[in-house]
Amino acid sequence: MERSGWPDESDFVVCSVIKVTDFGAFVALDEYGGKEGLIHISEVASGWVKYIRDHVREGQKIVCKVLFVDPAKQHIDLSLKDVNEHQRREKIQEWKNEQKADKWIHYVAESTKTEKEGLDKLINLFYDKYGNVYSAFEKAMLGGDSALTKIGVSEDIAKMITQVANDNLKKPQVDISGYINLTCPNPDGIEVIRKALIKADEEVGDDIKVDVSYVGAPRYRIRVIAPDYKKAESVLKKSSESAIKIVQKAGGTGEFFRNKEPKT
């Protein structure tokens, strides 16, 4: 996805190395229409650099940090050494996501018969609100059409973006577990526990899954898969409390353990 304007200082940018000299490397900023930047040899690597091509070479795809920008002179100073491995990986993933989003947003424009001017305004809106276009698809997947219409996107475009998002993105999920010890001395104690486990295993929503499995008497594992931790924790608590309440009502006992299996 090509961005208009210039990067800000301290931004991380994806670059293609176009020329390496004894004093530094010239690169093209892939996200900014190929605007040219310079990595001075002192910013290539920490310490003394004897052979610059041991660190950077023509045709290489790298991530740099923006040090200085002068639009009037069309000059950008960059640093390669100020980017750690985590920042590099994160930026590359963001760049790959934007490449996907570029194809998706053009498909949306084509499907809704949106002209180039309208598409440019839409892209600028997403950059202004979210910092990138990919996030707009994530927002639509999680919040539906209304997540976009509330920032000014038309209903037909919001609907199409949501459709594309649902077709191409997976909803984030968390997977947590807890354990319950259930005992009931009554003659029908086994039946009481069975009913308790059925109660704990009840469906709680289309986006949530609860699974109860046997570990070893009197112990059972409750596993919850949900879109986020807050919802998962809430469901785990309610499921365990429901099961324990049924057993206690019948004269039995129940105890909940979070995160790991309790010691015997």
N, C-alpha and C positions, 0 to 999 in steps of 0.2 A: 504494500500500500504506500503510495507516494504522498508525502505530506507537503503542504505549502509552507512558505516562510522558512525560518531558520531555527536550528536547535538552540536550547538554552544552555548556559554554562552549567556543568555538572551532570548534564544528561548523558546517558549511555546510548551509543549509536552503532548500528551495524555498518561496516565499511568493507569495500573491496579494494585491495592494494593494487594500484595502477603503475607505480614507478618507485623504485628503491634507489637512493643515492647514498653517497658517503655521509651526508649530513642528516639524512632522515628519509621518511617514506611519504609519498603522496597517495592519498586514498580518495575514493568516491563514496559519499554517504548514500547508501542504498535507499534509505527512507526519505531522502530529501532531493529527489530528482538527480542524483549524481553530483550534487555540489561537492567541490573539492576541498579537502582538508590536508593539513600537514602534521605528521608526527615527527618532531625533532628527535634526533638520535638520543638525546638525554631523557626522552620520555618513552623510549622503546622498551627498556628493561632496567631493573634496579642494578646499580653497580656500573662498572665500566663495560662498555660494549665494544669489543674488538672488531668483530665482523657482524655488521648489521643484518646481513642475510642469514645469519644463524638464528635470528629471531623473527624476521619478517621477509616475505618474498612476494613477487608479483603474482597476481591472481588469487592470493589468499583472502579468505573471508575472516574478518576479525571484529572484535567489539572494542570500541574505544570510549574514553570519557572526554567530554568536551571541556576544554580549559578556557578558551577565549573565542568570541565571535565578533567579527566586524563586518556587518552586512554592506556598509558603504564600500569597503575595499574587497568585499566578497572573500574574506579570509577567515579560516577556522583553524585553531590550534587544538590538537588532540593528544591524548596520552593513552598508551597501551599498557604501561606498567601499573597504572592506577586502577586497573580492572582485575579483581580477583576471580577465581574459578566459579564461585557461586554466582557472582554478578554476570559473568559471561554466559553461563548456562541459562540463567533467567532471561537475559536479553535475547538470546538466540531463540528460546521458546516463544517469547513474546512476538518476535519477528516472524516466526513460522505461523503463529496464530493469526497475525495480521495478513499474511499471504492467503490463508484460507478465507478470512473475512472479506478480503478484496474480491475473491471469486463469488462469494455468497451475496455481497451487497450489489454487485453488478447483475447477478441473477434476479435479485429482488427488483432492481430498477427496470430490468427488461420485462419482468412479469407484470409489473404495475404501470408499465409505459411511462416511466419517469425519465424526463429529459436530462441531459448532462448537467445543466444548471441546477436542477432540483437535486440531482445526485450529489453534486459538489456541496450544496448547502447541507444535505443530510449528513455527509461525511464530516463536515466541519462541526456540525452540531454534536456528533458523537465524540469527536476529539475534544471539544470544549467541555462536555459533560463528564466523559469517562476517561479521556486520555488516549483512547484507541477505539477502533470499530468493533473489534472482537468482543469487547465487554458488552456492547449493545445486544449482541446475540445471547450472551450469558444472562443478561438482565431479562430478556424476553423469555428465555427458557424457564427461569425461576419464577418470574412475576407475570408472565402473559402479556397480552397486548397493552394493558393499562400501564405497564412499567415504561413503555415508550410514548404512549399518547400523552401522558402527564408532563413530558418534557417538550411536547410540541410536534411529535411525529403523527402524520395523518393515519387514520384508522386502517386504510387499505394497505399501506406500507408496513404498519406495525403488525398487522395480521400476517402478512407474508414473511416478515422477519421472524416472527414467532414460529411459523410453520417450518422455515428453513432451520431454525435453531433446534427445534424438536427432532428434526430428521437427522441432524448432524452432530449434536452434542449429547453427552450423557449427563444426567443429573448427578451432582456430587452426593456421595453417600458416606455415612460413618457406620461402623460396625462395633457394637459394644456388648459386653456380657456381664451377668451377675449370677449369683448362686443362691438357692434357697434350700434350707433344711426343713422338711415337712414330716411330722410324725402325728399319728392319731391312734390311740389305744382302743378305740371303739371296735366292736365286731365288724362294722362296715367301714373301718378305717381306710381300707384300700380304695373303696368307692368314693369316700370323701376326698381323698387326695387326688383321685382321678378327676373329679369335678373341679377341684381347685386348679389343676393344671390346665384343664380345658378353658377355664375362665382366664387364666394368665395368657393362654395362646390365642385368644379371640382376635379377630381382625380389628385393627384400629385405624385404618385408612389406606387408600390406594398407594400412597407413597411410603408406607411403613410395613415392615415385616417383623413378626414376633415368632420365635421358634423356641419351644421348650423341649429339652432332651434329658434323658436319664443319665446320671453320672454314677450313682451307686447309693442305695438306700442309706440314709434318708435324703440324699442330695440330688438336686436337679439344677440344670443350667438354663437360664433364660437369655436368649440372644436377640438383640434388637438391631435392625438395619433401618436407618432413617436418613433424611436429607441433611440433618445437622445434629450437632451434639446436644443442643438444648432440647430438641424434640425427642432424641433418642433416650436421654437421661430421664425425661418426664415419663415416657412410655415404660421404660424399665422399672421405674419406681411404682407406677400404677399397676403394672402386671404382677409384680412381686407382692404388693400390698393386697391385691384382690385375692391371690392364692392363699396368702397367710390368713386373711380375714375369714375365709371359708373354713379352713382347718381349725382355727381357734374357736369359731362359733360352734363347731362340733366337739369341742373339748380337747383338741389336739394342740400342738405347738408349731410355731414357724419362725424361722430366723433368716434374715437376708444378709448376704455377703457381697460386697462390690469388688469388681476388678479381678480378683483371683480366687481360686478354689480354696476354701478354708481348710485348715489342718485338722486332722482327726485326733 
